[in-house]
Amino acid sequence: MKYFQALADIRNHYDDILRYFDSTKFGHQLLETLGIKHTEEDFILEEREVLRYLIGCQHMFVHDANATKPSLDVVERCFNRHLWFLENIHQCNAYNVNKHPSKLIQNQYKACRHYLFQFSLPAWYKKLPNEILTIDKKHSSILN
C-alpha cells in the first residue's frame, strides 16, 4: 500500500464535506461549489468508508467498527470525486501534476490515480482482505 498520508488528507477532506452537510448557513453553498448535492450525504459516507478501509489495510486494524471491503463502484466514485475536486479547485491535472506548487496536492492526485488503477486490476482487488478488524476484536481473536 502506498500514499498513506495522501489517503489521510483525502479522508480529512471528506470529514470537512460531511461537516458542510450539518452547516445550513454556508455548508450547502460550499457543497454546491464542490459539485455535491445536499442529497448525496449517504454517498459521501460510503466513499469515506473506502478511505477508512484503505488506511486500515495499511495498519491492519481500524478504530470504532470493522471495515468491510468496498465495492468497486464506490471506490471509483470516491477517487473520481476527489480528482474532480483537485482538477477544478486546485487546477491540478495529469499534465501539470509534477509542476503543481503544493506537494500535498501532487500526492493526493497521484494517490487517486494509483488507486483507480490498482482497483481496476481484478487480481489486486481479490487479494485485499474482506474485512479489517478493530484492534479489540483482532486481539480477542488471537487470545481465543
C-alpha positions in Angstrom: 0.0 0.0 0.0 1.2 3.4 -0.9 0.3 7.1 -0.3 -0.7 6.7 3.4 -0.5 10.4 4.1 -2.4 11.3 0.9 -5.2 8.9 1.9 -5.4 10.5 5.3 -5.5 14.0 3.7 -8.3 12.9 1.4 -10.2 11.4 4.4 -9.8 14.7 6.2 -11.3 16.4 3.2 -14.3 14.0 3.3 -14.7 14.8 7.0 -14.9 18.5 6.1 -17.5 17.7 3.4 -19.6 15.8 6.0 -19.4 18.8 8.3 -20.8 21.0 5.5 -24.0 18.9 5.5 -24.6 19.9 9.1 -23.9 23.6 8.5 -27.1 25.1 7.0 -25.8 28.6 6.8 -22.8 28.2 4.5 -22.4 24.4 4.2 -24.9 23.9 1.4 -23.3 26.7 -0.7 -19.9 25.1 -0.1 -21.3 21.7 -1.2 -22.6 23.3 -4.4 -19.2 24.8 -5.0 -17.7 21.2 -4.8 -20.4 19.9 -7.1 -22.1 17.9 -4.4 -25.9 17.9 -4.0 -27.2 18.0 -0.4 -29.0 14.7 -1.0 -25.6 12.9 -1.6 -24.7 12.5 2.1 -25.0 8.7 2.0 -22.7 8.5 -1.0 -20.1 10.7 0.8 -20.3 8.4 3.9 -19.8 5.3 1.7 -16.8 7.0 0.0 -15.3 7.9 3.3 -15.5 4.3 4.3 -13.3 3.4 1.3 -10.6 5.6 2.7 -11.0 4.2 6.2 -10.7 0.7 4.7 -7.5 1.5 2.8 -5.9 3.2 5.8 -6.9 0.1 7.8 -5.3 -2.1 5.2 -2.0 -0.3 5.9 -2.3 -0.5 9.7 -4.0 -3.9 9.7 -6.6 -2.6 12.1 -9.3 0.1 12.3 -10.9 2.1 15.1 -14.5 2.1 16.2 -16.1 -0.6 13.9 -14.8 -3.2 11.5 -14.3 -2.0 7.9 -15.5 -4.2 5.1 -14.1 -4.4 1.6 -15.7 -1.7 -0.5 -17.4 -2.3 -3.8 -15.6 -1.2 -6.9 -18.2 1.4 -8.0 -17.9 3.1 -4.6 -14.1 3.1 -4.8 -14.3 4.6 -8.3 -16.8 7.2 -7.3 -14.6 8.2 -4.3 -11.4 8.8 -6.2 -13.1 10.3 -9.2 -14.9 12.8 -7.0 -11.6 13.8 -5.4 -9.9 14.0 -8.7 -12.7 16.4 -9.8 -12.0 18.5 -6.7 -8.3 18.6 -7.4 -8.7 19.5 -11.1 -11.4 22.1 -10.6 -10.5 23.7 -7.3 -6.7 23.3 -7.3 -6.2 23.2 -11.1 -4.1 20.0 -10.8 -4.4 17.6 -13.7 -2.4 14.9 -15.4 -0.5 17.5 -17.5 0.7 19.7 -14.6 0.7 17.4 -11.6 4.5 17.4 -11.2 4.7 21.2 -11.6 1.9 22.0 -9.1 3.3 24.2 -6.3 1.8 22.0 -3.5 3.3 18.7 -2.7 0.2 17.7 -0.8 -2.0 18.2 -3.8 0.5 16.4 -6.0 0.5 13.4 -3.7 -3.3 13.4 -3.4 -3.6 13.5 -7.2 -1.1 10.6 -7.6 -2.8 8.6 -4.9 -6.2 8.9 -6.6 -4.7 7.8 -10.0 -2.8 5.0 -8.3 -5.8 3.5 -6.5 -8.1 3.9 -9.5 -5.5 1.8 -11.5 -5.0 -0.7 -8.7 -8.7 -1.3 -8.2 -9.1 -1.9 -11.9 -6.9 -5.0 -11.6 -9.1 -7.9 -10.5 -6.2 -9.9 -9.0 -5.2 -7.0 -6.8 -8.7 -6.4 -5.6 -9.2 -10.1 -4.9 -6.1 -10.2 -2.7 -7.5 -7.5 -0.4 -8.9 -8.7 2.9 -12.7 -8.9 3.1 -12.8 -7.2 6.5 -10.4 -5.1 8.6 -11.0 -5.7 12.3 -10.8 -3.2 15.1 -7.8 -3.6 17.4 -10.0 -5.0 20.2 -11.5 -7.7 18.0 -8.2 -8.5 16.5 -6.6 -9.1 19.8 -9.6 -11.0 21.2 -9.5 -13.4 18.3 -5.8 -14.0 18.9 -6.3 -14.7 22.6 -9.2 -17.2 22.0 
